[in-house]
Amino acid sequence: MTRVLVVDDEPQILRALRINLRVRDYEVHVAATGAEALEVAGRYPPDLVILDLGLPDLDGVEVIQGLRGWTKAPIIVLSGRADSTDKVEALDAGADDYITKPFGVEELLARMRAVVRRIGSAEDMPRIRLGDLVVNLAAKRVIRQAPVPAGGAATAAGDDIRLTPTEWHLLEVMLRNPGKLLSRNQLLTEVWGPGYADATGNLRLYMAQLRRKLEPDPARPRWLITEPGMGYRYQPSPDEHSG
């Protein structure tokens, strides 16, 4: 049974989520403050955390940082703050997803299933080799293992290549599906959520950023392939998976 910690200072939200999640066979623990959340998480280590940013004692980002000191459990942030700065700060602190209030329970459940799938998939497939790069999905690291090829990014051997949370999410979805054509709609829904199925500009932008960081020749991608009019495909070479 998946153990979920719900942290929110609004009693009606705590009650509604506790009822809805228990009906769906989740083990639910609740907290109304940041300090209580950290204490409850220590006693009952969660498999997933649903966290409001606007808590009465600690900022939600502080709670994320406290949790990330010892657990990799996925964290979904709930907040009435619409400012993208808050969203970026929470994601950079270690949150895995972000939902703005008011929200629908079905959307939250879908996001919960998605982050649990992503974490499970990353653990099942922890390291993938892309030429001179090793992608460690479990640790969320991309490390260059050999000298940079001519025309490649100027990153020295052994250095990490930094990816943003959205770039990581997109890369994880691609790498979990080697050789499979993923439609633009599939990728947008999985990475950005149900409301972004038509935001093809987002997908083009982030795919271009990934290619600049990971491909030896971004103009002629070797692994992150475009299927014109259909979507994208991660095309591995036979020797590019490692344990």
Rosetta silent file (secondary structure, phi, psi, omega in degrees, C-alpha in Angstrom):
SEQUENCE: MTRVLVVDDEPQILRALRINLRVRDYEVHVAATGAEALEVAGRYPPDLVILDLGLPDLDGVEVIQGLRGWTKAPIIVLSGRADSTDKVEALDAGADDYITKPFGVEELLARMRAVVRRIGSAEDMPRIRLGDLVVNLAAKRVIRQAPVPAGGAATAAGDDIRLTPTEWHLLEVMLRNPGKLLSRNQLLTEVWGPGYADATGNLRLYMAQLRRKLEPDPARPRWLITEPGMGYRYQPSPDEHSG
SCORE:     score description
SCORE:     0.000 S_00000001
   1 L     0.000  130.340 -179.506    0.000    0.000    0.000 S_00000001
   2 L   -74.071  128.166 -179.699    1.384    3.415   -1.001 S_00000001
   3 E   -95.932  122.556 -176.694    1.888    5.722    1.987 S_00000001
   4 E  -116.449  132.969  172.616    1.022    9.368    1.280 S_00000001
   5 E  -104.958  121.995  178.451    1.750   12.381    3.483 S_00000001
   6 E  -107.521  123.860 -176.828   -0.615   15.318    2.880 S_00000001
   7 E  -121.352  114.121 -179.342    0.567   18.680    4.242 S_00000001
   8 L  -161.822  143.028 -179.514   -1.864   21.624    4.195 S_00000001
   9 L   -91.456    3.296  177.173   -3.097   24.178    6.728 S_00000001
  10 L   -97.596  110.620 -175.188   -6.649   24.156    5.316 S_00000001
  11 H   -55.811  -36.859 -177.314   -8.699   21.564    7.280 S_00000001
  12 H   -67.423  -34.017  177.814  -11.220   21.059    4.460 S_00000001
  13 H   -70.749  -42.812  176.753   -8.452   20.154    1.990 S_00000001
  14 H   -57.743  -45.577 -177.853   -6.858   17.747    4.466 S_00000001
  15 H   -65.751  -44.496 -177.807  -10.213   16.091    5.086 S_00000001
  16 H   -64.147  -43.093 -179.199  -11.158   15.864    1.399 S_00000001
  17 H   -70.929  -37.492  178.175   -7.825   14.383    0.360 S_00000001
  18 H   -60.694  -44.265  179.827   -7.721   11.970    3.274 S_00000001
  19 H   -65.393  -48.994 -175.810  -11.176   10.628    2.328 S_00000001
  20 H   -64.992  -38.432 -178.076  -10.485   10.473   -1.416 S_00000001
  21 H   -75.489  -38.605  179.010   -7.099    8.820   -1.068 S_00000001
  22 H   -65.616  -36.378  177.135   -8.179    6.265    1.539 S_00000001
  23 H   -60.314  -30.128 -179.100  -11.096    5.217   -0.652 S_00000001
  24 L   -96.064   20.550  172.189   -8.497    4.449   -3.339 S_00000001
  25 L    70.247   27.350  168.923   -6.444    2.282   -0.948 S_00000001
  26 L   -89.542  146.110  168.675   -3.696    4.750   -0.091 S_00000001
  27 E   -85.707  122.936 -171.114   -2.343    4.873    3.464 S_00000001
  28 E  -117.632  131.473  170.248   -2.754    8.545    4.395 S_00000001
  29 E  -123.504  146.535 -174.824   -1.037   10.673    7.035 S_00000001
  30 E  -127.042  155.829  175.735   -1.728   14.391    7.392 S_00000001
  31 E  -149.317  145.013 -177.558    0.016   17.459    8.818 S_00000001
  32 L  -105.977   -6.535  179.256   -1.086   21.095    9.119 S_00000001
  33 L  -136.279  164.713  178.026    2.342   22.718    9.642 S_00000001
  34 H   -65.879  -42.575 -179.982    5.844   22.321    8.256 S_00000001
  35 H   -62.695  -42.382  178.423    7.285   21.168   11.572 S_00000001
  36 H   -64.654  -38.420  179.788    4.528   18.569   11.957 S_00000001
  37 H   -60.101  -46.035 -179.293    5.125   17.394    8.377 S_00000001
  38 H   -66.291  -36.065  179.445    8.814   16.737    9.038 S_00000001
  39 H   -68.830  -45.590  179.970    8.001   14.972   12.313 S_00000001
  40 H   -65.039  -40.649  179.043    5.288   12.762   10.753 S_00000001
  41 H   -61.959  -35.971  177.194    7.524   11.965    7.769 S_00000001
  42 H   -66.618  -37.576 -179.384   10.241   10.814   10.174 S_00000001
  43 H   -78.705  -36.353 -177.973    7.850    8.497   12.003 S_00000001
  44 L  -129.005   80.758 -174.834    6.047    7.222    8.897 S_00000001
  45 L   -53.265  120.210 -173.532    8.425    7.556    5.905 S_00000001
  46 L   -80.895  154.335  169.818    6.181    8.448    2.956 S_00000001
  47 L   -88.763  -19.537 -179.222    6.193    6.976   -0.524 S_00000001
  48 E  -158.648  143.515 -179.789    4.760   10.268   -1.829 S_00000001
  49 E  -122.616  133.512  171.981    4.214   13.760   -0.384 S_00000001
  50 E  -111.809  117.355 -165.626    1.484   16.277   -1.286 S_00000001
  51 E  -129.984  125.883  171.643    2.636   19.630    0.065 S_00000001
  52 E   -81.694  139.410  179.241    1.097   23.091    0.304 S_00000001
  53 L   -77.520  -32.752 -173.618    3.660   25.908    0.020 S_00000001
  54 E   -90.870   74.375 -178.658    1.802   28.405    2.225 S_00000001
  55 L   -95.613  156.062 -173.761    2.212   26.898    5.693 S_00000001
  56 L   -72.717  -23.083 -175.618    1.866   28.910    8.939 S_00000001
  57 L  -111.157  -48.840 -179.788    5.318   28.151   10.363 S_00000001
  58 L  -116.714  150.720  170.362    7.733   27.160    7.590 S_00000001
  59 E   -71.535  145.086 -179.228    7.773   27.976    3.900 S_00000001
  60 H   -56.054  -33.423  178.793    6.972   24.918    1.802 S_00000001
  61 H   -62.921  -36.535  176.580   10.373   25.171    0.109 S_00000001
  62 H   -64.196  -37.896  177.919   12.026   24.720    3.512 S_00000001
  63 H   -65.619  -42.621  177.507    9.961   21.576    4.041 S_00000001
  64 H   -58.302  -46.138 -179.828   11.043   20.258    0.629 S_00000001
  65 H   -62.985  -38.076  177.383   14.672   20.892    1.519 S_00000001
  66 H   -64.745  -41.323  178.938   14.210   19.140    4.868 S_00000001
  67 H   -68.757  -41.781 -176.199   12.667   16.093    3.213 S_00000001
  68 H   -67.722  -12.472  175.618   15.234   15.973    0.434 S_00000001
  69 L   -66.897  -18.743 -176.334   17.958   15.667    3.057 S_00000001
  70 L  -145.365  -10.146 -178.404   17.004   12.028    3.549 S_00000001
  71 L  -131.887  145.848  175.367   14.232   10.846    1.184 S_00000001
  72 L  -101.647    9.603 -179.926   13.754   10.579   -2.584 S_00000001
  73 L   -55.268  135.030 -179.975    9.975   10.179   -2.249 S_00000001
  74 L   -60.782  144.332 -179.342    8.219   12.203   -4.971 S_00000001
  75 E  -123.391  123.140  174.295    6.782   15.545   -3.838 S_00000001
  76 E  -107.386  121.757 -178.469    3.777   17.187   -5.488 S_00000001
  77 E   -89.404  133.657  170.419    3.337   20.825   -4.510 S_00000001
  78 E  -110.946  133.462  179.197   -0.130   22.344   -4.074 S_00000001
  79 E  -158.947  147.701  172.342   -0.314   26.098   -3.942 S_00000001
  80 L   -84.589   -3.227  179.799   -2.555   29.072   -4.503 S_00000001
  81 L   -79.969  119.517 -178.500    0.499   31.017   -5.684 S_00000001
  82 L   -90.568  -11.100 -176.416    0.302   31.469   -9.439 S_00000001
  83 L   -63.783  128.451 -178.866    3.711   33.184   -9.757 S_00000001
  84 H   -64.707  -23.297  178.215    6.079   31.060  -11.859 S_00000001
  85 H   -61.555  -41.885  178.174    8.956   32.115   -9.559 S_00000001
  86 H   -63.833  -40.337  179.852    7.418   30.101   -6.717 S_00000001
  87 H   -62.671  -47.891 -179.503    6.990   27.123   -9.016 S_00000001
  88 H   -62.343  -42.319 -179.615   10.611   27.234  -10.187 S_00000001
  89 H   -61.278  -43.019  179.579   11.888   27.651   -6.619 S_00000001
  90 H   -65.575  -43.289  179.594    9.899   24.611   -5.444 S_00000001
  91 H   -65.692  -40.737  179.028   11.053   22.471   -8.380 S_00000001
  92 H   -66.336  -29.057  178.610   14.674   23.522   -7.914 S_00000001
  93 H   -74.818  -16.159  176.998   14.431   22.598   -4.218 S_00000001
  94 L   128.992    3.106  175.531   13.446   19.056   -5.207 S_00000001
  95 L   -67.777  152.168 -177.905    9.691   18.978   -5.877 S_00000001
  96 L  -101.238  -21.873 -179.543    8.622   16.654   -8.698 S_00000001
  97 E  -159.092  169.518 -172.136    5.404   18.350   -9.805 S_00000001
  98 E  -148.704  126.813  177.317    3.259   21.410   -9.096 S_00000001
  99 E  -125.799  131.561 -179.750   -0.513   21.938   -9.103 S_00000001
 100 E   -90.496  134.580  175.228   -2.135   25.341   -8.621 S_00000001
 101 L   -73.400  147.817   -6.740   -5.226   25.660   -6.414 S_00000001
 102 L   -73.319  153.713 -176.245   -8.088   25.186   -7.006 S_00000001
 103 L  -134.834  159.474  175.868   -7.463   21.730   -8.437 S_00000001
 104 L   -93.945  141.976 -179.350   -9.476   18.663   -9.374 S_00000001
 105 H   -61.273  -38.188 -178.494   -8.997   15.428   -7.448 S_00000001
 106 H   -65.170  -37.977  176.918   -8.795   13.407  -10.676 S_00000001
 107 H   -64.938  -43.043  178.613   -5.956   15.597  -11.968 S_00000001
 108 H   -60.162  -44.506  179.718   -4.106   15.195   -8.671 S_00000001
 109 H   -61.340  -39.669  178.627   -4.551   11.407   -8.805 S_00000001
 110 H   -64.925  -41.839  178.114   -3.213   11.349  -12.363 S_00000001
 111 H   -64.200  -38.577  177.799   -0.173   13.403  -11.326 S_00000001
 112 H   -61.503  -46.771  179.433    0.399   11.042   -8.388 S_00000001
 113 H   -61.798  -38.562 -178.060    0.347    8.000  -10.652 S_00000001
 114 H   -66.042  -44.987 -177.501    2.719    9.724  -13.085 S_00000001
 115 H   -69.596  -34.736  177.586    5.367   10.643  -10.499 S_00000001
 116 H   -65.887  -40.172  177.071    5.251    7.162   -8.937 S_00000001
 117 H   -62.512  -42.479 -177.949    5.716    5.613  -12.402 S_00000001
 118 H   -64.193  -43.336 -179.759    8.640    7.910  -13.118 S_00000001
 119 H   -64.632  -44.639  179.414   10.402    7.097   -9.861 S_00000001
 120 H   -61.871  -42.397 -179.124    9.851    3.368  -10.344 S_00000001
 121 H   -66.358  -39.176  179.191   11.075    3.477  -13.918 S_00000001
 122 H   -63.494  -38.170  179.288   14.183    5.415  -12.959 S_00000001
 123 H   -70.742  -34.869  179.608   15.065    2.815  -10.325 S_00000001
 124 H   -72.275  -25.933 -175.261   14.479   -0.042  -12.766 S_00000001
 125 L  -133.381   69.291 -166.834   16.691    1.572  -15.431 S_00000001
 126 L   -71.141  -31.519 -175.199   19.262    3.582  -13.455 S_00000001
 127 E  -135.155  133.915  178.736   22.018    4.203  -16.045 S_00000001
 128 E  -133.321  133.781 -179.899   21.934    4.681  -19.804 S_00000001
 129 E   -96.473  128.659  173.938   24.924    5.470  -22.007 S_00000001
 130 E  -118.358   86.419 -177.204   24.577    8.034  -24.762 S_00000001
 131 L    61.052 -116.016 -179.498   27.939    7.911  -26.493 S_00000001
 132 L   -83.104   -1.685 -176.843   30.344    9.744  -24.169 S_00000001
 133 E  -106.345  146.085  170.218   27.576   10.500  -21.656 S_00000001
 134 E  -118.084  122.387  178.703   26.143    8.367  -18.858 S_00000001
 135 E   -99.260  115.291  177.023   22.616    9.266  -17.749 S_00000001
 136 E  -102.264   98.907 -175.290   21.917    8.125  -14.180 S_00000001
 137 L   -67.590  -37.847 -178.308   18.150    8.449  -13.856 S_00000001
 138 L   -64.207  -40.188 -179.229   18.012    7.416  -10.213 S_00000001
 139 L   -90.704   -5.983 -176.478   20.567   10.054   -9.195 S_00000001
 140 L    54.519   56.392  178.303   19.385   12.597  -11.790 S_00000001
 141 E  -135.806  142.671  168.804   22.898   13.112  -13.157 S_00000001
 142 E  -119.663  120.834 -174.101   24.415   13.275  -16.632 S_00000001
 143 E  -121.623  132.955  175.820   28.173   12.745  -16.556 S_00000001
 144 E   -83.421  126.217 -174.161   30.631   13.017  -19.448 S_00000001
 145 L  -100.668   -9.163 -175.559   32.905    9.960  -19.448 S_00000001
 146 L  -146.442  168.968  178.166   35.304   10.829  -22.276 S_00000001
 147 L   -56.463  148.927 -178.558   36.788   13.853  -24.060 S_00000001
 148 L   -66.940  130.105  176.881   34.313   16.058  -25.869 S_00000001
 149 L   -69.019  159.462  179.797   33.968   15.180  -29.586 S_00000001
 150 L   -56.474  129.699  178.800   34.696   17.871  -32.174 S_00000001
 151 L    85.425   -2.817 -178.584   31.802   20.325  -32.351 S_00000001
 152 L   -83.998 -179.359  179.459   30.236   19.063  -29.098 S_00000001
 153 L   -66.659  147.522 -175.727   29.347   21.009  -25.967 S_00000001
 154 L   -83.289   69.661  177.405   32.288   22.430  -24.067 S_00000001
 155 L  -121.834  128.387 -176.467   32.029   20.170  -21.010 S_00000001
 156 L   -74.438  157.114  176.758   35.136   18.428  -19.691 S_00000001
 157 L   -57.844  137.123  179.707   35.302   14.689  -19.032 S_00000001
 158 L    88.923  -12.601 -179.628   33.907   13.840  -15.606 S_00000001
 159 L   -81.891  150.602  173.312   31.811   16.999  -15.355 S_00000001
 160 E   -79.662  145.977  170.688   28.061   16.973  -14.793 S_00000001
 161 L  -104.364  119.527 -174.169   25.752   18.403  -17.445 S_00000001
 162 L   -81.170  131.043  174.187   22.999   20.321  -15.699 S_00000001
 163 L  -117.747  145.106  175.040   19.398   19.734  -16.762 S_00000001
 164 L   -74.579  163.614  177.694   16.360   21.665  -15.569 S_00000001
 165 H   -55.195  -40.314 -179.970   13.487   19.727  -13.899 S_00000001
 166 H   -69.263  -39.342  176.185   11.414   19.913  -17.095 S_00000001
 167 H   -61.545  -40.936  177.264   14.342   18.732  -19.223 S_00000001
 168 H   -61.167  -46.556 -177.604   14.811   15.806  -16.830 S_00000001
 169 H   -60.134  -46.760  179.465   11.140   14.899  -17.012 S_00000001
 170 H   -62.775  -44.634  179.925   11.132   14.958  -20.820 S_00000001
 171 H   -62.803  -41.823  179.508   14.373   12.962  -21.015 S_00000001
 172 H   -60.226  -44.315  179.572   13.067   10.342  -18.556 S_00000001
 173 H   -61.090  -43.291  179.421    9.913    9.804  -20.598 S_00000001
 174 H   -63.327  -47.794 -174.705   11.977    9.371  -23.774 S_00000001
 175 H   -70.661  -24.612  176.753   14.519    6.999  -22.208 S_00000001
 176 L   -71.691  -13.356 -174.363   11.818    4.834  -20.617 S_00000001
 177 L  -127.100   61.046 -175.906   10.505    4.089  -24.113 S_00000001
 178 E   -60.580  130.988  177.352   13.531    3.098  -26.257 S_00000001
 179 L    78.094   -6.226 -175.642   12.690    2.818  -29.949 S_00000001
 180 L   -92.738  133.663  173.691    9.051    3.769  -29.404 S_00000001
 181 E   -72.581  123.718  177.496    7.416    6.618  -31.313 S_00000001
 182 E  -111.190  121.250 -178.247    5.922    9.042  -28.791 S_00000001
 183 E   -68.157  158.444  176.811    3.355   11.454  -30.184 S_00000001
 184 H   -58.802  -40.339  179.427    3.572   15.150  -29.384 S_00000001
 185 H   -61.824  -43.894  178.553    0.283   14.845  -27.500 S_00000001
 186 H   -58.708  -48.286 -176.938    1.644   11.968  -25.375 S_00000001
 187 H   -66.248  -43.239 -179.629    4.784   13.874  -24.442 S_00000001
 188 H   -63.922  -41.872 -179.544    2.998   17.139  -23.683 S_00000001
 189 H   -67.443  -40.926 -177.980    0.395   15.414  -21.505 S_00000001
 190 H   -69.821  -41.685 -172.746    2.988   13.336  -19.647 S_00000001
 191 H   -88.124  -43.490 -175.004    5.490   16.152  -19.046 S_00000001
 192 L  -103.091  -21.898  178.665    3.333   19.284  -18.742 S_00000001
 193 L   113.214  168.848 -173.921   -0.098   17.837  -17.867 S_00000001
 194 H   -59.201  -27.577 -176.593   -3.547   17.412  -19.450 S_00000001
 195 H   -81.895    2.241 -173.768   -4.030   21.140  -20.083 S_00000001
 196 H  -116.717   20.169 -174.279   -0.957   21.433  -22.327 S_00000001
 197 L   -61.787  -21.897 -179.343   -1.781   19.005  -25.142 S_00000001
 198 L  -102.955    4.101 -175.010   -1.618   21.807  -27.736 S_00000001
 199 L   -85.408   61.910 -175.333    1.519   23.538  -26.426 S_00000001
 200 H   -65.415  -25.805  177.428    3.778   22.204  -29.172 S_00000001
 201 H   -61.662  -38.880  176.262    6.091   25.230  -28.851 S_00000001
 202 H   -57.035  -46.767 -175.885    7.050   24.055  -25.335 S_00000001
 203 H   -65.226  -44.581  179.223    7.995   20.645  -26.681 S_00000001
 204 H   -61.376  -42.827 -178.885   10.086   21.988  -29.567 S_00000001
 205 H   -61.397  -50.161 -175.990   11.928   24.376  -27.233 S_00000001
 206 H   -72.104  -32.543  175.983   12.810   21.762  -24.616 S_00000001
 207 H   -65.860  -39.993  177.480   13.727   19.109  -27.181 S_00000001
 208 H   -63.521  -39.781  178.871   16.114   21.603  -28.795 S_00000001
 209 H   -64.518  -42.679  178.148   17.644   22.365  -25.373 S_00000001
 210 H   -61.870  -42.556 -179.688   18.158   18.657  -24.651 S_00000001
 211 H   -63.722  -40.137  178.362   19.832   18.141  -28.017 S_00000001
 212 H   -61.573  -34.154 -177.422   22.197   21.066  -27.423 S_00000001
 213 H   -85.454  -29.895 -169.124   23.238   19.546  -24.105 S_00000001
 214 H  -114.090  -27.391 -175.598   23.335   15.837  -25.017 S_00000001
 215 L   -88.936  136.855  174.635   23.848   15.375  -28.755 S_00000001
 216 L   -59.389  -37.562  177.947   27.360   15.613  -30.330 S_00000001
 217 L  -131.047   92.660 -175.127   25.740   17.322  -33.325 S_00000001
 218 L   -56.910  -27.997 -179.335   22.370   18.856  -32.326 S_00000001
 219 L   -73.537  -21.896  177.339   21.511   19.587  -35.970 S_00000001
 220 L  -128.795   73.592 -172.940   21.816   15.859  -36.777 S_00000001
 221 L   -61.899  140.111 -179.405   20.573   14.143  -33.611 S_00000001
 222 L   -95.046  -33.664 -173.727   21.678   10.578  -33.010 S_00000001
 223 L  -113.578  -40.882 -176.510   19.391    9.643  -30.092 S_00000001
 224 E   -98.727   90.573 -167.366   16.531   12.159  -29.793 S_00000001
 225 E   -96.509  137.692  172.316   14.940   11.734  -33.201 S_00000001
 226 E   -89.749  130.634  170.915   12.109   13.774  -34.744 S_00000001
 227 E  -104.181  100.915 -171.075    9.458   11.819  -36.664 S_00000001
 228 L   -52.569  130.520  177.509    8.027   14.586  -38.894 S_00000001
 229 L    77.147   -3.447 -175.730    4.335   15.187  -38.362 S_00000001
 230 L  -122.934  -52.093 -177.023    4.112   12.478  -35.685 S_00000001
 231 E   164.712 -140.557 -175.564    6.362   13.019  -32.673 S_00000001
 232 E  -136.920  159.181 -178.949    9.736   11.971  -31.273 S_00000001
 233 E  -142.885  136.893  168.833   11.681    8.792  -30.641 S_00000001
 234 E   -90.237  116.230 -177.235   14.646    7.839  -28.442 S_00000001
 235 L  -108.935   99.065 -178.661   16.778    5.618  -30.683 S_00000001
 236 L   -80.270  155.533  167.409   19.452    3.787  -28.655 S_00000001
 237 L   -87.174  157.686 -174.716   22.516    2.074  -30.072 S_00000001
 238 L   -55.747  -30.152 -175.132   22.961   -1.594  -29.057 S_00000001
 239 L  -101.408   17.145 -171.208   25.705   -0.818  -26.524 S_00000001
 240 L   -97.839    3.923  171.574   24.167    2.241  -24.924 S_00000001
 241 E  -101.363  138.133  175.970   22.397    0.655  -21.931 S_00000001
 242 E  -136.511  158.640 -175.993   24.422   -0.065  -18.819 S_00000001
 243 L   -88.674    0.000    0.000   23.548   -1.424  -15.402 S_00000001
